Amino acid sequence: MTALSLVALVSLVSAVFANQLDVHPPQQQHRHWAPICSGNPTNKIRGCDRYGCGHFGADRHSGKGKHVGVDVICADGATVYAPFSGQLSGPIRFFHNGNAIDDGVQIRYCVKLVCIHPIRYQGQIQRGQPLGRMLPMQRVFPGIVSHIHVENCDHSDPTHLLTPATPSPLPQPFPRPFPQPFPRPFPQQDIHWATICSGNPTNEIRGCDRYGCGYYGAPRQNGKGKHSAVDVICADGATVFAPFSGELSGPIKFFQNGNAIDDGVKISGSGFCVKLVCIHPIRYHGRIHKGQVLGRMLPMQRVFPGITSHIHVENCDHSDPTGNLERGKGQ
């Protein structure tokens, strides 16, 4: 083949490939996008609150037309993922006022994700890869249902693309086909617990701030001994998961003063017993499976402004749980 013929062939292939991209852009190669926010595996859309509604075409309170995006529920501080593979570009300044949530990024072809801080504004990203984190929407709109604004660049409706083809299944509870006089045991697959808080896939432990430190054995500022637990970083309002399978009991009132974070639950399983404090569980009794939704993080900033918000994780025997937390695998 002559050099001229080879050049012509390459040009033809390139043109065909470009045409295919125009007809079937990368975002359409998957009819259903990946989950966008940790803690929201089905890309659930915000309903209505006092600031408005999150569905496509909703009226805007300001009277400036209709909503040309959809609002995917996402807790402040949660991890955000790429819904499809593509090229990043940004930043996107949706509000143009530099407030705490005035950031975002575009993924071609072609959607804008707003109210997030991306890990980078340029380069390729693959479907499902971490894209960034949710910004503190409660700081700007107190009481709103925190969310990511998802807007197709051509202002078409992305709702049908947001429903995952195969939503991430939650582990099912143990079957109980017959009455059992004694509880069945909870076999633990390994000594390493699942991720406890959405947005913190590695169970990162709080460092030190003006209120103290989060590691096991840290001195307490009030002089009442050492910290007999660890503090797993968790944004206010984030989804909390069961670290292992077990039986729930509670409530646990750690502060015993009824403040905004005085709630929690105990999980007792095979080889493990732990108290998770500063969370509101979905229930205080019954069985739960490793990785199932356990509840939500309570508003710690309301009680301790400026602290690194966290879940207090305390073994029932006051031993050090750090080794069990170190390999939270983002499950």
GIBEL-V958058 format. One record per pair of residues at least 24 apart in sequence whose ideal C-beta (glycine too) atoms are under 10 Angstrom apart, sorted by sequence separation. I is the first residue (numbers start at 1). GAP is how many residues later the second one is. If there is no record, write none. Layout:
i,gap
I,GAP
I,GAP
This chain:
i,gap
46,24
47,24
76,24
80,24
83,24
86,24
90,24
92,24
107,24
206,24
207,24
236,24
243,24
244,24
245,24
246,24
249,24
252,24
253,24
254,24
45,25
46,25
69,25
76,25
80,25
82,25
84,25
86,25
115,25
205,25
206,25
229,25
236,25
240,25
242,25
244,25
245,25
246,25
250,25
252,25
278,25
45,26
46,26
47,26
91,26
92,26
105,26
115,26
205,26
206,26
207,26
243,26
244,26
246,26
247,26
249,26
250,26
251,26
252,26
278,26
43,27
44,27
45,27
46,27
84,27
91,27
105,27
203,27
205,27
206,27
242,27
244,27
245,27
246,27
250,27
252,27
267,27
44,28
45,28
46,28
83,28
90,28
104,28
204,28
205,28
206,28
244,28
246,28
43,29
44,29
82,29
92,29
103,29
203,29
204,29
243,29
244,29
251,29
252,29
265,29
42,30
43,30
44,30
83,30
88,30
90,30
91,30
202,30
203,30
204,30
244,30
251,30
265,30
42,31
43,31
82,31
88,31
90,31
104,31
115,31
202,31
203,31
243,31
250,31
264,31
278,31
40,32
81,32
88,32
89,32
90,32
103,32
115,32
116,32
200,32
242,32
252,32
263,32
278,32
279,32
40,33
80,33
88,33
89,33
101,33
102,33
114,33
115,33
116,33
200,33
243,33
248,33
250,33
251,33
277,33
278,33
279,33
39,34
40,34
88,34
89,34
101,34
114,34
115,34
199,34
200,34
242,34
248,34
250,34
264,34
277,34
278,34
37,35
39,35
40,35
80,35
87,35
88,35
100,35
101,35
113,35
114,35
115,35
197,35
199,35
200,35
248,35
249,35
250,35
263,35
276,35
277,35
278,35
36,36
37,36
38,36
39,36
80,36
82,36
87,36
88,36
99,36
100,36
101,36
113,36
114,36
196,36
197,36
198,36
199,36
240,36
248,36
249,36
261,36
262,36
276,36
277,36
35,37
36,37
37,37
38,37
79,37
80,37
87,37
88,37
99,37
100,37
101,37
112,37
113,37
114,37
195,37
196,37
197,37
198,37
248,37
249,37
261,37
275,37
276,37
277,37
36,38
37,38
40,38
78,38
80,38
86,38
87,38
99,38
100,38
101,38
102,38
112,38
113,38
196,38
197,38
200,38
240,38
247,38
248,38
260,38
261,38
275,38
276,38
291,38
33,39
38,39
39,39
74,39
76,39
80,39
85,39
86,39
100,39
101,39
111,39
112,39
193,39
198,39
199,39
240,39
242,39
247,39
248,39
259,39
260,39
261,39
274,39
275,39
38,40
39,40
43,40
85,40
86,40
99,40
100,40
101,40
111,40
112,40
198,40
199,40
203,40
239,40
240,40
247,40
248,40
259,40
260,40
261,40
274,40
275,40
291,40
37,41
38,41
72,41
74,41
84,41
85,41
86,41
99,41
110,41
111,41
112,41
197,41
198,41
238,41
240,41
246,41
247,41
259,41
260,41
261,41
262,41
273,41
274,41
275,41
290,41
36,42
37,42
38,42
69,42
74,42
82,42
84,42
85,42
99,42
110,42
111,42
196,42
197,42
198,42
234,42
236,42
240,42
245,42
246,42
260,42
261,42
273,42
274,42
36,43
37,43
38,43
69,43
71,43
72,43
82,43
84,43
85,43
88,43
97,43
109,43
110,43
111,43
196,43
197,43
198,43
245,43
246,43
259,43
260,43
261,43
272,43
273,43
274,43
36,44
37,44
69,44
71,44
81,44
82,44
83,44
84,44
85,44
104,44
109,44
110,44
196,44
197,44
232,44
234,44
244,44
245,44
246,44
259,44
272,44
273,44
35,45
36,45
69,45
81,45
82,45
83,45
95,45
101,45
104,45
106,45
108,45
109,45
195,45
196,45
229,45
234,45
242,45
244,45
245,45
259,45
35,46
36,46
81,46
82,46
104,46
107,46
195,46
196,46
229,46
231,46
232,46
242,46
244,46
245,46
248,46
257,46
34,47
36,47
81,47
82,47
101,47
104,47
106,47
111,47
194,47
196,47
229,47
231,47
241,47
242,47
243,47
244,47
245,47
264,47
274,47
33,48
34,48
35,48
81,48
82,48
83,48
101,48
193,48
194,48
195,48
229,48
241,48
242,48
243,48
255,48
261,48
264,48
266,48
268,48
33,49
34,49
81,49
82,49
193,49
194,49
241,49
242,49
264,49
267,49
272,49
33,50
34,50
80,50
81,50
82,50
111,50
193,50
194,50
241,50
242,50
261,50
264,50
266,50
274,50
32,51
33,51
34,51
79,51
80,51
81,51
192,51
193,51
194,51
241,51
242,51
243,51
261,51
32,52
79,52
80,52
192,52
241,52
242,52
272,52
30,53
79,53
80,53
191,53
240,53
241,53
242,53
271,53
30,54
79,54
80,54
190,54
239,54
240,54
241,54
29,55
30,55
78,55
79,55
80,55
94,55
189,55
239,55
240,55
27,56
28,56
29,56
77,56
78,56
188,56
189,56
239,56
240,56
27,57
76,57
77,57
92,57
94,57
188,57
239,57
240,57
26,58
27,58
76,58
77,58
186,58
187,58
188,58
238,58
239,58
240,58
254,58
25,59
26,59
27,59
74,59
75,59
76,59
77,59
92,59
186,59
237,59
238,59
26,60
74,60
76,60
185,60
186,60
236,60
237,60
252,60
254,60
25,61
26,61
73,61
74,61
76,61
186,61
236,61
237,61
72,62
75,62
76,62
234,62
235,62
236,62
237,62
252,62
74,63
75,63
76,63
183,63
234,63
236,63
134,64
183,64
233,64
234,64
236,64
237,64
83,65
134,65
232,65
235,65
236,65
133,66
234,66
235,66
236,66
83,67
78,68
80,68
243,68
77,69
75,70
76,70
78,70
243,70
74,71
75,71
130,71
170,71
171,71
174,71
238,71
240,71
73,72
74,72
75,72
173,72
237,72
71,73
73,73
74,73
235,73
236,73
238,73
71,74
73,74
74,74
171,74
234,74
235,74
36,75
71,75
72,75
73,75
83,75
233,75
234,75
235,75
37,76
71,76
72,76
231,76
233,76
234,76
36,77
70,77
71,77
72,77
84,77
231,77
233,77
234,77
33,78
69,78
70,78
71,78
72,78
83,78
196,78
231,78
232,78
233,78
243,78
37,79
69,79
70,79
71,79
83,79
193,79
197,79
231,79
232,79
234,79
27,80
36,80
69,80
70,80
71,80
191,80
196,80
230,80
231,80
232,80
244,80
26,81
27,81
28,81
68,81
69,81
70,81
83,81
186,81
188,81
191,81
193,81
230,81
231,81
232,81
243,81
26,82
27,82
67,82
69,82
70,82
186,82
187,82
188,82
197,82
229,82
230,82
231,82
243,82
25,83
26,83
27,83
68,83
69,83
186,83
187,83
188,83
196,83
229,83
230,83
231,83
25,84
26,84
27,84
67,84
68,84
185,84
186,84
187,84
188,84
228,84
229,84
230,84
24,85
25,85
183,85
185,85
186,85
227,85
229,85
230,85
243,85
51,86
68,86
69,86
72,86
185,86
186,86
228,86
229,86
22,87
68,87
70,87
227,87
228,87
241,87
21,88
68,88
69,88
70,88
52,89
66,89
68,89
69,89
70,89
146,89
211,89
228,89
229,89
232,89
51,90
54,90
72,90
146,90
228,90
230,90
241,90
50,91
51,91
54,91
70,91
146,91
228,91
229,91
230,91
34,92
36,92
38,92
49,92
50,92
51,92
52,92
53,92
70,92
145,92
146,92
212,92
226,92
228,92
229,92
230,92
34,93
35,93
50,93
51,93
54,93
211,93
214,93
229,93
232,93
33,94
34,94
37,94
49,94
50,94
51,94
56,94
210,94
211,94
214,94
230,94
33,95
34,95
36,95
38,95
39,95
49,95
54,95
56,95
194,95
196,95
198,95
209,95
211,95
212,95
213,95
230,95
37,96
38,96
49,96
54,96
56,96
194,96
195,96
210,96
211,96
214,96
232,96
30,97
37,97
48,97
138,97
193,97
194,97
197,97
209,97
210,97
211,97
216,97
29,98
36,98
46,98
47,98
49,98
138,98
193,98
194,98
196,98
198,98
199,98
209,98
214,98
216,98
46,99
56,99
136,99
138,99
197,99
198,99
209,99
214,99
216,99
27,100
45,100
46,100
56,100
57,100
136,100
137,100
190,100
197,100
208,100
26,101
44,101
46,101
56,101
134,101
186,101
189,101
196,101
206,101
207,101
209,101
45,102
46,102
55,102
56,102
57,102
133,102
186,102
188,102
206,102
216,102
44,103
46,103
56,103
134,103
184,103
186,103
205,103
206,103
216,103
217,103
55,104
56,104
134,104
183,104
186,104
204,104
206,104
216,104
43,105
45,105
205,105
206,105
215,105
216,105
217,105
56,106
204,106
206,106
216,106
40,107
43,107
215,107
216,107
40,108
203,108
205,108
37,109
216,109
37,110
200,110
203,110
37,111
176,111
200,111
36,112
197,112
173,113
174,113
197,113
36,114
45,114
173,114
197,114
43,115
173,115
174,115
196,115
43,116
173,116
205,116
33,117
45,117
171,117
172,117
196,117
205,117
43,118
44,118
45,118
171,118
203,118
43,119
44,119
78,119
79,119
80,119
170,119
171,119
173,119
203,119
42,120
43,120
77,120
78,120
79,120
171,120
172,120
193,120
205,120
42,121
43,121
77,121
78,121
79,121
170,121
171,121
203,121
204,121
205,121
42,122
75,122
77,122
78,122
79,122
170,122
203,122
204,122
41,123
75,123
76,123
77,123
168,123
170,123
202,123
203,123
43,124
74,124
75,124
202,124
203,124
204,124
27,125
33,125
42,125
74,125
202,125
203,125
27,126
36,126
41,126
42,126
202,126
203,126
33,127
35,127
41,127
201,127
202,127
203,127
32,128
33,128
34,128
36,128
41,128
193,128
200,128
201,128
202,128
31,129
32,129
33,129
35,129
41,129
196,129
201,129
31,130
32,130
33,130
34,130
193,130
195,130
200,130
201,130
27,131
30,131
32,131
33,131
34,131
192,131
193,131
194,131
197,131
31,132
32,132
33,132
35,132
191,132
192,132
193,132
195,132
196,132
198,132
28,133
32,133
35,133
191,133
192,133
193,133
194,133
195,133
27,134
30,134
31,134
32,134
34,134
190,134
192,134
193,134
194,134
195,134
30,135
32,135
191,135
192,135
193,135
194,135
195,135
188,136
191,136
192,136
193,136
194,136
195,136
190,137
192,137
194,137
193,138
190,139
192,139
77,156
78,156
38,157
41,157
77,157
78,157
39,158
40,158
77,158
38,159
39,159
75,159
76,159
77,159
78,159
79,159
38,160
39,160
75,160
76,160
77,160
78,160
171,160
37,161
38,161
75,161
76,161
77,161
78,161
138,161
37,162
38,162
75,162
76,162
139,162
38,163
74,163
75,163
138,163
168,163
74,164
75,164
136,165
39,196
39,198
41,198
39,199
40,199
38,200
39,200
130,200
38,201
39,201
37,202
39,202
38,203
77,220
75,221
76,221
75,222
76,225
77,232
76,233
79,251
41,252
39,254
39,257
38,292
